[in-house]
Amino acid sequence: MWTKMSSSAILVKIGSRIKETRIRQSKTQAELAAAAGVTPLTVANIEKGKSVSTLILISVLRELGLLENLEGLVPEAKTSPLLLKKYKAKSVIVYAG
């Protein structure tokens, strides 16, 4: 589903889900905003699918108890030590001076 959506449509969908979660938790936009350290207008903008900074989004997700969902969004990648060594060897910058 997500891969077929535009970036703007994804923001709208995320905003809608945040709004639904807020309502299920019986929180007003003002209450969520105060707890997250943002303005009610910022919460309204998120819910409408407008772009906000990642830090603001994290603050709102934290207040809604949704931070654990980030594990599915960006799972921890276990990189083998051999691959790390190979990558580091390729990224060494040598300065001639």
Disulfide bonds with the S-S distance in Angstrom:
none
